[in-house]
Amino acid sequence: MRAPRPSRIEIDGIGVSFLFRPAAAAGETAVFIHGLGASGESFAGAFEREAFLPYALLAPDLVGFGGSDGPDSFSYAMEAQARVLGRLMDALGIGPFHIVAHSMGGIVGLHLSRGRGGRLCSFLCAEGNLTPEDCTMSRGVTGGTEEDFARGGFEALRADLERRAAEIPGDFSGERYLAMLRRATARAFYRSALATVRESDGGGLLPAFLALACRTCYLYGERNRGLFPAEKILVERGVPVRHVPLSGHAMMDDNPDGFYEAVLQILTPRPALQPMGK
């Protein structure tokens, strides 16, 4: 099986690119939301797996990333991204849905969940931003001005990532991220990073995630064990916290089988989510 070719639709005058595959029969949709600098291509592996055939799949390129437009007038606030995504879902006639959100996409997913609680079946947060400590690349980017970033900061960031990828032979996840990053605009990247930092520092993300009425799960790459201050609170509140073995932040590339196994476990209710890789 192969991922479909990207489709494109205009939402509020903005061209939005997305991967979409309807289910064989009417049912639930898994909505995948990518992180900072990436695109819906991050989740192409879901479309290639027969286990996902019972679900419709949607993996959009957020505004300013991938094949979507990046207009100057767009705010790149996470709420604005969620509004565009929600209208895309409405245009596709999506009913009950699951959110699978990676990194910055977790914030977009939390905004998307507001007002759609009756349709939201589950929310899998894959190293999504919940606390100030979760801001790594985004906080580093916003240390200067948008003008400085556009003049040379974005190019310097890409060069640094290229150097790091070259130091690790066969670093598929790094190479794949760089390919997606080259399609992002400096404006979209900087403003999205700024919005990520502001929301993470605001203190409302973790309470919003804990307040969700649907099934929830927090997922992280095994190499990042112990880096998430929210983990203890999530466990205390009964939220399943699992890790994907042999992976870091880009768990869908480092260990796609482990990542998509975890996704399917939250999409398909089971008596209990067991720790993976123990």
C-alpha positions in Angstrom: 0.0 0.0 0.0 1.1 3.5 -0.7 0.2 6.9 0.7 -2.2 8.9 -1.6 -1.0 11.8 -3.6 -1.6 15.1 -1.7 -4.9 16.9 -2.4 -5.5 20.6 -2.1 -8.4 22.8 -1.1 -8.9 26.5 -0.4 -9.9 27.4 3.1 -10.5 31.1 3.8 -8.4 32.0 0.7 -5.5 29.8 1.8 -4.5 26.8 -0.2 -4.2 23.8 2.1 -2.5 20.6 1.1 -3.4 17.3 2.8 -3.2 13.5 2.6 -6.6 11.9 2.9 -7.9 8.4 2.5 -11.6 7.6 3.2 -12.5 4.4 5.1 -13.9 1.4 3.3 -17.1 2.0 5.3 -18.4 5.0 7.2 -16.7 5.3 10.5 -14.1 7.2 12.5 -11.2 9.3 11.1 -7.7 9.5 12.5 -6.5 13.1 12.2 -2.6 13.3 12.3 -1.2 16.7 13.2 2.5 17.3 12.5 5.1 19.3 14.5 7.1 22.5 13.9 8.8 22.5 10.5 7.3 19.2 9.4 4.3 18.3 7.2 1.6 15.7 6.9 4.2 13.5 5.1 5.4 12.7 8.7 2.6 10.2 8.9 2.7 8.6 5.5 3.4 5.3 7.2 -0.2 5.1 8.5 -1.5 5.1 4.9 0.8 2.2 4.1 -0.4 -0.1 6.8 -3.4 -2.4 6.3 -4.2 -2.2 10.0 -5.5 1.3 9.5 -8.0 0.4 6.7 -11.0 0.5 9.1 -10.3 4.2 9.6 -10.3 7.2 7.4 -7.0 9.0 7.6 -6.3 12.7 7.3 -2.8 14.2 7.5 -2.8 18.0 6.7 0.0 20.3 6.0 -0.5 23.2 8.5 -0.5 26.7 7.0 3.0 27.7 6.0 4.3 24.1 6.0 4.6 21.4 3.3 2.5 22.1 0.3 0.1 24.6 2.1 0.3 28.3 1.4 2.1 30.6 3.9 0.5 34.0 3.5 2.0 37.1 5.3 -1.4 37.9 6.7 -1.8 34.7 8.6 -1.1 34.9 12.4 0.3 31.3 12.7 -1.3 31.1 16.1 -2.1 27.6 17.2 -5.8 28.5 17.4 -5.8 29.9 13.9 -4.2 26.7 12.6 -6.9 24.6 14.4 -9.6 26.8 12.9 -8.3 26.1 9.3 -8.0 22.4 10.1 -11.5 22.2 11.5 -12.9 23.8 8.4 -10.9 21.3 6.3 -12.5 18.5 8.3 -16.0 20.0 7.8 -15.4 20.2 4.1 -14.4 16.5 4.0 -17.5 15.6 6.0 -15.5 14.1 8.9 -17.7 12.9 11.8 -16.2 11.0 14.8 -12.5 11.4 14.9 -9.2 10.7 16.8 -6.3 13.1 17.2 -2.8 11.9 16.8 -0.6 14.9 17.4 3.2 15.2 17.4 5.2 17.9 19.2 3.8 21.4 18.4 0.8 19.6 16.8 -0.4 18.7 20.3 -1.3 22.4 20.9 -3.1 22.6 17.6 -5.0 19.4 18.6 -6.0 20.9 22.0 -7.5 23.9 20.2 -9.2 21.6 17.6 -10.8 19.6 20.4 -12.7 22.6 21.8 -16.3 22.6 20.8 -15.9 19.1 19.2 -15.9 17.0 22.4 -18.9 15.0 21.3 -17.1 13.9 18.1 -13.6 13.4 19.6 -13.0 9.7 20.4 -9.4 9.8 21.5 -6.3 12.0 21.7 -2.8 10.6 21.5 -0.2 13.2 22.4 3.2 12.2 20.9 5.8 14.3 22.8 3.3 17.2 22.5 3.9 20.4 24.3 2.3 20.4 27.7 4.7 22.4 29.9 7.3 25.1 29.4 10.1 22.5 29.5 8.8 20.9 26.4 10.0 23.9 24.3 13.4 23.0 22.9 13.9 24.1 19.3 11.1 26.6 19.4 12.5 28.5 22.4 15.9 28.6 20.8 14.4 30.1 17.6 12.6 32.9 19.3 15.6 34.3 21.1 16.0 36.8 18.3 13.6 38.8 16.2 11.6 37.6 13.2 13.6 39.8 11.0 16.9 38.3 12.2 15.5 34.8 11.7 14.4 35.6 8.1 17.7 37.3 7.3 19.9 34.4 8.3 18.6 32.5 11.3 16.5 30.0 9.3 19.3 29.2 7.0 21.7 28.8 9.9 19.2 26.4 11.6 18.9 24.3 8.5 22.7 24.2 8.1 23.1 23.1 11.7 20.5 20.3 11.2 22.2 19.2 8.0 25.5 19.0 9.8 24.1 16.9 12.6 22.4 14.6 10.1 25.6 14.1 8.2 27.4 13.1 11.4 25.0 10.2 11.9 25.2 7.8 8.9 21.8 6.5 7.8 19.9 9.1 9.9 16.6 8.7 8.1 14.6 10.7 10.5 17.0 13.7 10.3 17.1 13.6 6.5 13.3 13.3 6.3 12.8 16.2 8.6 15.2 18.3 6.6 13.3 17.5 3.4 10.1 18.8 5.0 11.8 21.8 6.6 13.0 23.0 3.2 9.3 23.5 2.2 8.5 25.7 5.3 8.8 29.4 5.2 10.9 31.4 7.7 7.8 33.4 8.7 5.7 30.4 9.4 8.5 28.7 11.3 9.3 31.7 13.5 5.7 32.7 14.3 4.7 29.1 15.0 7.7 28.7 17.3 6.7 31.9 19.1 3.1 30.8 19.5 4.4 27.4 20.8 6.5 29.1 23.5 3.8 31.5 24.5 1.2 28.7 24.9 3.6 26.3 26.7 4.6 29.1 29.1 1.0 30.1 29.7 0.3 27.0 31.9 -3.0 26.0 30.3 -1.9 23.1 28.1 -1.5 20.4 30.7 -4.9 21.2 32.4 -6.6 21.2 29.0 -5.2 17.8 28.2 -6.2 16.4 31.5 -9.7 17.8 31.1 -10.4 16.0 27.9 -13.4 13.6 28.2 -12.1 11.2 25.5 -9.5 8.4 25.8 -6.1 9.9 26.1 -2.5 8.7 26.0 0.9 10.4 26.2 3.7 8.8 24.0 7.4 9.5 23.9 10.5 8.1 22.3 12.5 5.8 24.6 15.7 7.8 24.2 13.9 10.8 25.8 12.9 8.9 28.9 12.8 11.3 31.9 12.7 14.5 30.0 9.0 15.3 30.5 8.0 16.9 33.8 4.3 16.3 33.1 4.8 12.5 33.1 4.4 12.2 36.9 1.2 14.2 36.9 -0.2 12.3 33.9 0.4 9.0 35.6 -1.1 10.2 38.9 -4.2 11.3 37.0 -4.5 7.9 35.3 -3.4 8.9 31.8 -1.5 6.0 30.1 2.1 7.0 29.4 4.0 4.8 27.0 7.2 4.9 25.1 8.3 3.7 21.7 11.4 1.6 21.9 14.6 2.5 20.0 13.4 6.0 19.1 13.7 9.7 19.9 11.5 12.6 19.2 10.9 11.5 15.6 9.5 8.2 16.7 7.4 7.7 13.6 10.6 7.5 11.6 13.0 6.0 14.2 10.6 3.1 14.9 7.5 3.3 12.7 6.3 -0.2 13.6 6.4 0.7 17.3 4.8 4.1 16.8 1.9 2.9 14.7 1.3 0.0 17.0 0.9 2.5 19.8 -1.4 4.6 17.7 -3.7 1.6 16.9 -3.8 0.7 20.6 -5.4 4.1 21.4 -7.6 4.1 18.4 -9.0 0.7 19.2 -10.2 0.4 22.8 -8.7 -2.4 24.8 -9.2 -3.3 28.5 -6.0 -1.6 29.4 -3.0 -0.1 27.7 0.1 -2.1 28.7 3.6 -0.5 28.9 5.4 -1.2 25.6 9.0 -2.2 25.5 9.3 -3.1 29.1 
